[in-house]
Amino acid sequence: MMKNSVLLELKRFLAVGMIAVSLDWGIYLALTNFFDVGAVPSKSLSYIIGTMFAFIANGRLVFQSDLKPVIFLKHLLLYTFSFLSNTLVFAFLKSNFSFDSPMILGATLLAATFVSTVINFVGMRFWVFKKRSIHARG
């Protein structure tokens, strides 16, 4: 039973994540291609917007949680760590590979996103939206 609930949460988390990543990448591409904003500032802003969406959608749809201020603060701490990890992976790969190829750009964005996805699911499941156990006392 527990395994099924974690699997359902993971499926919902990944669905919400796909939307958040679409926002993230779409905003990144729009900023760099149409507004001539640098790659790292564009990635930072796009990630923040995806983060705001993810907090609301994951809190409500995935973990069925009230979005209390203390939960928001935990979410911000988790996403700050995740943001730093995402941006560092992106910046490291960007500095070591040419973005002339769309495949290299895609692989770089995917690698940065994968790192933050793992951090976010584990952090949300076991810390931010952790459900308290109710133990029956006899």
Order of alpha helices (4+ residues) and beta strands (2+ residues): alpha-alpha-alpha-alpha
